Amino acid sequence: MSFFNDLKQEKIIRTLKQVFINDVDLYSSKCISKFLSERLIGGNSETIEDDVENETEEKKEEERGSSGLNSSPAFHVVGTVHAETVETTWVKEQYFQLNREQLLLKLMKCDVIIYNITQHPKQLEEASWALAALHHNMDDFTKTKTYILISTVMTWADSKPDRHDDEDLPFTDVNFRTRRAHPNFRKHIDLEKKVVKLGKTNKIMFPTYVVVSGLQYGMGEQIFHIFFKMSWLGLEKEIPVYGNGSNFVPTIHVNALASVIHNLIDYPPQPYYLIAVDTANNSMEEIVKAVASVLGPGKITQKPFEDVYLDQDLSMMEIDSLHVNLHMEAVCLREWFPSIQWVCESGLVENMEFVVEEYRQTRGLLPIRLCVIGPPAVGKTTMSKKICEHYRLHHITVKETISEALAQLEDATQNDDSDEDSEDVAMVERKLLREDMAQNGGYLSEHLLIKLMKNKLLSNPCKNQGFVLDGFPMTFQQARETFFAEDHESEDEATHIFSPSKNIMPEFVLYLEASDTFLRDRVINLSEKVAQEHNYQEECFLQSLAKYRQRNLEDETVVNYFDELEIPTQYLTISCETDQHFLIQKILDTVGVPRNYGLDTQEVQVQERRRIAERMRREHQQREDEEIKENEEARQRTARWEKWTEALREVKDQEEELLDAHSVPLRNYLMKHVMPPLTLGLIECCSNQPQDPVDFLAEYLIKNNPVTY
């Protein structure tokens, strides 16, 4: 037993390989690196037990369980990233902006070096440098290092069949010496040739391979994403095909390409140049039509190829690739890797349902389905519209669904592109609906209404984004017949197995409730126009409310139906008009974040312009407020200064008046008793001009003092 354990452990250590992949945060390399990181030792090859001839099946199972052979990773994946903040949890080590010397040290530690040049032209320079650097340091290798270049079929884009060959015959791996590249991909073919040349130097220590990949699809899409996104959004009535669409596009699912790389690492083939494409031979028109049919409006239209340049999401490399016209066959893959794990081997068109579901799951574009029920005038439509606006969902009402169905049937009968059979069917259905509504006072019969509502919920827009079902279903029976899956219908017509349909069953049910008094007051306060639009005239409203209350007294109600299926129902009571904002936030918290694309490039630009305009408006308003504040402060300062100056002047005047009042007796006294003799003394002093005038004046005043003591 320990012998087998030791042998298995030795194989685990021996087969664990360190694999380097460039740009693991970009679409293609991300998918390949994820695929390789999930591979287990023995997961795609013979197990160690198969090498021991005399071991029984029981021992194999026991040893497999005890050794953990199939739970050990086969590859230690490392790689470069474009942004340091990118999370690549499946990669053991990620390198950001290493210089050439640092990167070479990392590459020298790896067993397999994979350079993917199908994603961006800038990848060429580093791939070429790494190849030359590894080749130059080949003498320092302690073990074999394999260099794999993932190239593009655009290096074959201008290839012509040999004169003796049938033009309908596909290009195969053996034709690679006569391939001709698209003018914009000549550097790619030069690198392919360099890889082949340097790989011949020492095939034991440094084998090199070129894997020419078809246009990759799957796992969220990249080059075909433009068509998937247009179809999913549903904003275009027809999905464009750029050019005439007759060009044949070689393709491969990105996980199938990853499986090719996996097999190449585990079982190195003799050919060093491999074409990796699926068996399909689809034209661009067929691909776009399949996408539009499964995901979008089902219609396509041809546009000049030059219009593709208007799409800002496509690079020049991708635009050139969309114009490729090649019929290719992967001969060597099927010869050397018969056990390859193909994904969508028959091509994109044949597997469109699978690829579309993969696209939705990978990008998180999952529908949000809600049902809003409650009494009339409780605010279902207002609530539904706000939810639809936030999550970008489709608002479904009975009235609008009937009107839309009649309009579509009217268009079908008048459409010149429709065939006669389609026009006849549309005319019959339109007549049936109108007659039924005429017989039922403007309402549809139950079975026709359920059919229309179910068809609406099964439409691609509702399956893509989701919906808010406003005020329907109204009864238990309506709910059961609307949401049951028809493929589970019993052979006995009398009984049905009402198994719910996962595609249209609501995820959340919102039950709005309010008192009759509140509802009557709300209807009374509605404008006449709104009341007529919703048929909320007093008599009609009271009848509708009474019918609703009566239905909810029954044993089987709409709420009971959803409760039986364990679908969460949120009960929301409205007691005043201000409750809606609080309730909306509560609903958003329950439903969670949106599951859509969010804003596109133009919307982001518009939003950014609005944000800038709002910021400028606020800054302008702030400047105006500050200017007004400064002016007001200056006015107040001026007013205070004038007031202070006026008060100061008044005080001064008062002081002068007071001073004048106090100085009059003193002035009179001086003028009567002092000034006359003093004046005479001064005159006498001036006449005599004595040497000491002060003493002279003093003696004069004493001698001539008019007052005798």
WOWOJO-V768579 format. One line per field, one symbol per residue. burial: b if it has 24 or more other ideal C-beta (glycine too) atoms within 12 Angstrom, else e. Layout:
burial=???
//
This chain:
burial=eeebeeebeebbeebbbbbbbbbbbbbbbbbbbbbbbbbebbbbbebbbeeeeeeeeeebeebbeebebbebbbbbbbbbbbeeeeebebbbbbbeeeeeeebbebbbbbbbbbbbbbbbeebbebbbbbbbbbbeebeebeeebbbbbbbbbbbbbebeeeeeeeeeebbbbebbeebebbebbebbbebbbbbbebbeeeeeebbbbbbbbbbbbbbbbbbbbbbbbbbbbbebeebbbbbebebbbbbbbbbbbbbbbbbbbbebbebbbbbbbbbbbbbbbbbbbbbbebbbbebbeebeeeebeebeebbebbbbbbbbbbbbbbbbbbebbeebbbbbbebbbebbebbbebbbebbebbbbbbbbbbbbbbbbbbbbebbbebbbbbbbbbbbbbebbbebbeebeeeeeeeeeeeeebeebbeebeebeeeeeeebeeebbbbbbbbbbbbbbbbbbbbbbbbbbbbbbbbbbbbbeeeeeeeeeeeeeeebbebbbbbbbbbbbbeeebbeebbeebeeeeeeebebeeeebeebbeebeebeeeeebbbbbbeebebebbebebeeeeebeebbeebbeebeeebbbeeeeeeeeeeeeeeeeeeeeeeeeeeeeeeeeeeeeeeeeeeeeeeeeeeeeeeeeeeeeeeeeeeeeeeeeeeeeeeebeeebeeeeeeeeeeeeeeebeebbeeeeeeee
//
